[in-house]
């Protein structure tokens, strides 16, 4: 029977995979591809996953594409929009082939509530270890007590008009949208940071230029193209936060979150829950952002 330590390790790896951790994704692929003598390296370029494959001979294109596509569809990585796959012969810089896969489960338009619910069941995607690997891992850590996991919280990375990106709690996100300015109905005599209202699921959603609300400029350069909207909910109130860019969802330990007092301009302190030193990013305060639209 598989030890509790191995089960926990497998679930930890899968959780990292679903969060978009490139090392964990590479580990998952390598476990599946090793029977063909293929190794994988993984990196992110925006929301496109770059997968570099190497083998002594040209990597089996049909096999690797099937493994990667099937695995990623089952894992449902929220930030994933597509995959760029490059096959190499070991030691040769010139690629032997290149292919691209597109996915509908991109970060824009996903239902985060459904994604969070799906994370409660990992049994269908558990990484299986061979008997030799099981024995080796159990010998490495005989009867070692399992430390309780450090509590983590999920955050969405987003870009505002500051040097570093910011974080927004996933628990306060209903959906992420991409809209065009023509879909916004402007309302006269409103504060300048309120762009107007948008028809969201048959309801009127107030849209706020987050940069302008924080006193950091505005989204004027983006208003000619498309806008990223975070549909935020606090208690029974919903608000659309318009931002320059949305990034990946991450699970982070928030122990030691530093108070914003004295670290940022006084006008920003109310909008910030704290500063997460290990990432160099601020955690935004959804309650204050929503309450201060009047």
LOLOZA-668146 format. One line per field, with one value per residue (C-alpha): residue in three letters; x, y negated, z negated; residue number from 1. Coordinates in nm, 2 decimals. Layout:
<pts>
resn	c(ALA	...) $
u	c(X	...) $
v	c(Y	...) $
w	c(Z	...) $
resi	c(NUM	...) $
</pts>
This chain:
<pts>
resn	c(UNK	UNK	UNK	UNK	UNK	UNK	UNK	UNK	UNK	UNK	UNK	UNK	UNK	UNK	UNK	UNK	UNK	UNK	UNK	UNK	UNK	UNK	UNK	UNK	UNK	UNK	UNK	UNK	UNK	UNK	UNK	UNK	UNK	UNK	UNK	UNK	UNK	UNK	UNK	UNK	UNK	UNK	UNK	UNK	UNK	UNK	UNK	UNK	UNK	UNK	UNK	UNK	UNK	UNK	UNK	UNK	UNK	UNK	UNK	UNK	UNK	UNK	UNK	UNK	UNK	UNK	UNK	UNK	UNK	UNK	UNK	UNK	UNK	UNK	UNK	UNK	UNK	UNK	UNK	UNK	UNK	UNK	UNK	UNK	UNK	UNK	UNK	UNK	UNK	UNK	UNK	UNK	UNK	UNK	UNK	UNK	UNK	UNK	UNK	UNK	UNK	UNK	UNK	UNK	UNK	UNK	UNK	UNK	UNK	UNK	UNK	UNK	UNK	UNK	UNK	UNK	UNK	UNK	UNK	UNK	UNK	UNK	UNK	UNK	UNK	UNK	UNK	UNK	UNK	UNK	UNK	UNK	UNK	UNK	UNK	UNK	UNK	UNK	UNK	UNK	UNK	UNK	UNK	UNK	UNK	UNK	UNK	UNK	UNK	UNK	UNK	UNK	UNK	UNK	UNK	UNK	UNK	UNK	UNK	UNK	UNK	UNK	UNK	UNK	UNK	UNK	UNK	UNK	UNK	UNK	UNK	UNK	UNK	UNK	UNK	UNK	UNK	UNK	UNK	UNK	UNK	UNK	UNK	UNK	UNK	UNK	UNK	UNK	UNK	UNK	UNK	UNK	UNK	UNK	UNK	UNK	UNK	UNK	UNK	UNK	UNK	UNK	UNK	UNK	UNK	UNK	UNK	UNK	UNK	UNK	UNK	UNK	UNK	UNK	UNK	UNK	UNK	UNK	UNK	UNK	UNK	UNK	UNK	UNK	UNK	UNK	UNK	UNK	UNK	UNK	UNK	UNK	UNK	UNK	UNK	UNK	UNK	UNK	UNK	UNK	UNK	UNK	UNK	UNK	UNK	UNK	UNK	UNK	UNK	UNK	UNK	UNK	UNK	UNK	UNK	UNK	UNK	UNK	UNK	UNK	UNK	UNK	UNK	UNK	UNK	UNK	UNK	UNK	UNK	UNK	UNK	UNK	UNK	UNK	UNK	UNK	UNK	UNK	UNK	UNK	UNK	UNK	UNK	UNK	UNK	UNK	UNK	UNK	UNK	UNK	UNK	UNK	UNK	UNK) $
u	c(0.00	0.13	0.26	0.09	0.41	0.41	0.04	0.09	0.39	0.19	-0.09	0.15	0.31	-0.03	-0.14	0.17	0.10	-0.25	-0.11	0.12	0.45	0.69	0.91	0.61	0.46	0.80	0.81	0.46	0.55	0.89	0.71	0.49	0.75	1.04	0.93	1.03	1.36	1.22	1.29	1.10	1.18	0.90	0.87	0.59	0.57	0.27	-0.01	0.16	0.34	0.67	0.77	1.11	1.16	1.49	1.58	1.87	1.67	1.39	1.12	0.81	0.59	0.25	0.32	0.43	0.15	-0.10	0.05	0.08	-0.27	-0.44	-0.25	-0.32	-0.69	-0.73	-0.53	-0.72	-0.45	-0.65	-0.38	-0.32	-0.43	-0.19	0.12	0.42	0.61	0.96	1.13	1.51	1.77	2.01	2.31	2.15	2.03	1.82	1.47	1.36	0.99	0.76	0.39	0.13	-0.19	-0.47	-0.69	-1.03	-0.96	-0.76	-0.75	-1.00	-1.36	-1.30	-1.54	-1.31	-1.57	-1.59	-1.22	-1.18	-1.44	-1.26	-0.95	-1.11	-1.07	-0.72	-0.76	-0.81	-0.48	-0.25	0.11	0.18	0.52	0.68	0.74	1.12	1.04	0.80	1.06	1.33	1.13	1.01	1.36	1.48	1.22	1.15	0.88	0.95	0.67	0.47	0.48	0.15	0.12	0.17	-0.16	-0.17	-0.41	-0.48	-0.42	-0.46	-0.16	-0.24	-0.06	-0.13	0.07	0.34	0.69	0.57	0.26	-0.01	-0.21	-0.59	-0.75	-0.92	-1.19	-1.32	-1.33	-1.64	-1.50	-1.24	-1.37	-1.22	-1.44	-1.41	-1.48	-1.79	-1.96	-1.94	-2.23	-2.09	-2.28	-2.26	-2.17	-1.97	-1.62	-1.36	-1.24	-1.59	-1.59	-1.96	-2.17	-2.15	-2.42	-2.29	-2.51	-2.81	-2.71	-2.56	-2.19	-2.01	-1.67	-1.38	-1.05	-0.84	-0.52	-0.72	-0.90	-0.56	-0.43	-0.18	-0.29	-0.54	-0.60	-0.62	-0.37	-0.59	-0.92	-0.88	-0.85	-0.97	-1.00	-0.93	-1.21	-1.19	-1.55	-1.50	-1.75	-1.74	-2.04	-2.33	-2.17	-2.02	-1.78	-1.58	-1.21	-1.05	-0.67	-0.39	-0.32	-0.41	-0.14	-0.14	-0.32	-0.08	-0.09	0.11	0.20	0.08	0.25	0.46	0.25	0.39	0.17	0.15	0.18	0.51	0.59	0.36	0.21	-0.07	-0.33	-0.25	-0.24	-0.61	-0.63	-0.35	-0.39	-0.01	0.32	0.43	0.80	0.89	0.72	0.79	0.42	0.13	-0.19	-0.49	-0.78	-1.10	-1.32	-1.17	-1.17	-1.54	-1.64	-1.46	-1.64	-1.90) $
v	c(0.00	-0.35	-0.53	-0.84	-1.04	-0.94	-1.02	-1.36	-1.42	-1.33	-1.56	-1.84	-1.80	-1.80	-2.11	-2.28	-2.16	-2.31	-2.63	-2.66	-2.58	-2.51	-2.27	-2.07	-2.06	-1.94	-1.67	-1.56	-1.55	-1.37	-1.09	-1.03	-1.07	-0.88	-0.55	-0.71	-0.85	-1.21	-1.48	-1.81	-2.16	-2.40	-2.78	-3.04	-3.33	-3.53	-3.27	-3.04	-2.73	-2.67	-2.30	-2.20	-1.83	-1.65	-1.30	-1.11	-1.09	-1.32	-1.32	-1.12	-1.41	-1.23	-1.06	-1.37	-1.59	-1.34	-1.31	-1.69	-1.77	-1.49	-1.58	-1.95	-1.90	-1.68	-1.91	-2.23	-2.49	-2.81	-3.05	-2.83	-2.97	-2.76	-2.55	-2.59	-2.26	-2.23	-1.90	-1.88	-1.61	-1.63	-1.86	-2.03	-2.38	-2.38	-2.23	-1.92	-2.03	-2.28	-2.26	-2.46	-2.37	-2.60	-2.57	-2.72	-2.72	-3.05	-3.28	-3.51	-3.41	-3.12	-3.06	-3.06	-2.91	-2.60	-2.58	-2.59	-2.32	-2.10	-2.12	-1.92	-1.60	-1.49	-1.12	-1.12	-1.28	-1.13	-1.08	-0.71	-0.58	-0.26	0.01	-0.08	-0.45	-0.38	-0.16	-0.42	-0.71	-0.52	-0.42	-0.78	-0.89	-0.59	-0.68	-1.05	-1.24	-1.45	-1.82	-1.99	-2.20	-2.57	-2.74	-2.91	-3.14	-3.17	-3.50	-3.63	-3.83	-4.16	-4.45	-4.80	-5.12	-5.04	-4.90	-4.55	-4.35	-4.32	-4.03	-4.00	-3.73	-3.46	-3.41	-3.75	-3.69	-3.57	-3.58	-3.73	-3.90	-4.06	-4.33	-4.62	-4.98	-5.00	-4.76	-5.01	-5.25	-5.57	-5.74	-6.13	-6.31	-6.01	-6.01	-5.99	-5.65	-5.50	-5.41	-5.32	-5.00	-4.67	-4.41	-4.11	-3.81	-4.03	-4.26	-4.60	-4.58	-4.90	-4.92	-5.09	-5.20	-5.05	-5.25	-5.58	-5.48	-5.42	-5.75	-5.59	-5.72	-5.57	-5.31	-5.56	-5.36	-5.05	-5.21	-5.17	-4.79	-4.54	-4.56	-4.30	-4.30	-4.13	-4.07	-4.11	-4.02	-4.12	-4.00	-4.08	-4.36	-4.31	-4.54	-4.52	-4.62	-4.71	-4.65	-4.66	-4.28	-3.97	-3.70	-3.36	-3.23	-3.14	-2.98	-3.17	-3.16	-3.49	-3.46	-3.77	-3.99	-4.34	-4.63	-4.89	-5.18	-5.37	-5.16	-5.33	-5.67	-5.75	-5.76	-5.39	-5.25	-5.20	-5.00	-4.76	-4.47	-4.42	-4.37	-4.01	-4.03	-3.69	-3.80	-4.17	-4.24	-4.41	-4.24	-4.46	-4.50	-4.41	-4.55	-4.90	-4.91	-4.83	-5.05	-5.36	-5.38	-5.63) $
w	c(0.00	0.08	-0.22	-0.35	-0.28	0.09	0.12	-0.03	0.20	0.50	0.41	0.34	0.68	0.85	0.66	0.79	1.14	1.13	1.00	1.30	1.13	1.43	1.24	1.12	1.47	1.61	1.35	1.44	1.82	1.75	1.56	1.86	2.13	1.98	2.15	2.48	2.35	2.37	2.12	2.09	1.97	1.91	1.89	1.91	2.16	2.05	2.05	2.31	2.17	2.35	2.35	2.48	2.54	2.59	2.68	2.84	3.16	3.28	3.01	3.11	3.22	3.22	2.88	2.70	2.83	2.72	2.37	2.32	2.46	2.25	1.94	1.95	2.03	1.73	1.50	1.61	1.53	1.50	1.64	1.95	2.30	2.52	2.54	2.76	2.80	2.95	3.02	3.01	3.06	2.76	2.83	3.13	3.09	3.40	3.33	3.52	3.51	3.35	3.27	3.08	2.89	2.80	2.50	2.42	2.05	2.06	1.77	1.94	1.90	1.65	1.37	1.06	0.83	1.05	1.07	0.69	0.65	0.89	0.69	0.41	0.60	0.72	0.74	1.12	1.19	0.92	1.05	1.02	0.91	1.01	0.74	0.75	0.70	0.42	0.23	0.29	0.17	-0.14	-0.23	-0.20	-0.46	-0.69	-0.95	-0.92	-1.08	-0.84	-0.92	-0.91	-0.59	-0.62	-0.54	-0.20	-0.03	0.34	0.52	0.87	0.99	1.17	1.31	1.19	1.25	0.99	1.03	0.91	0.98	0.71	0.57	0.53	0.31	0.53	0.27	0.36	0.74	0.92	1.28	1.51	1.83	2.14	2.29	2.53	2.44	2.67	2.43	2.15	2.09	1.95	1.67	1.63	1.31	1.17	1.02	1.29	1.19	1.26	1.63	1.64	1.63	1.82	1.87	1.68	1.68	1.71	1.42	1.42	1.32	1.23	1.38	1.19	1.34	1.05	1.14	1.13	0.81	0.64	0.77	1.00	1.34	1.58	1.85	2.14	2.35	2.32	2.39	2.76	2.75	2.49	2.11	1.85	1.58	1.25	1.12	0.74	0.48	0.11	-0.09	0.14	0.34	0.68	0.87	1.19	1.15	1.48	1.48	1.73	1.71	1.52	1.46	1.29	0.99	0.71	0.37	0.12	-0.25	-0.40	-0.74	-0.81	-0.58	-0.65	-0.73	-0.45	-0.70	-0.63	-0.32	-0.08	-0.02	-0.27	0.01	0.09	-0.26	-0.29	0.03	-0.07	-0.31	-0.34	-0.16	-0.09	-0.12	0.04	0.37	0.35	0.42	0.24	0.14	0.23	-0.02	0.17	-0.11	-0.10	0.29	0.30	0.01	0.16	0.49	0.35) $
resi	c(1	2	3	4	5	6	7	8	9	10	11	12	13	14	15	16	17	18	19	20	21	22	23	24	25	26	27	28	29	30	31	32	33	34	35	36	37	38	39	40	41	42	43	44	45	46	47	48	49	50	51	52	53	54	55	56	57	58	59	60	61	62	63	64	65	66	67	68	69	70	71	72	73	74	75	76	77	78	79	80	81	82	83	84	85	86	87	88	89	90	91	92	93	94	95	96	97	98	99	100	101	102	103	104	105	106	107	108	109	110	111	112	113	114	115	116	117	118	119	120	121	122	123	124	125	126	127	128	129	130	131	132	133	134	135	136	137	138	139	140	141	142	143	144	145	146	147	148	149	150	151	152	153	154	155	156	157	158	159	160	161	162	163	164	165	166	167	168	169	170	171	172	173	174	175	176	177	178	179	180	181	182	183	184	185	186	187	188	189	190	191	192	193	194	195	196	197	198	199	200	201	202	203	204	205	206	207	208	209	210	211	212	213	214	215	216	217	218	219	220	221	222	223	224	225	226	227	228	229	230	231	232	233	234	235	236	237	238	239	240	241	242	243	244	245	246	247	248	249	250	251	252	253	254	255	256	257	258	259	260	261	262	263	264	265	266	267	268	269	270	271	272	273	274	275	276	277	278	279	280	281	282	283	284	285	286	287	288	289	290	291	292	293	294) $
</pts>
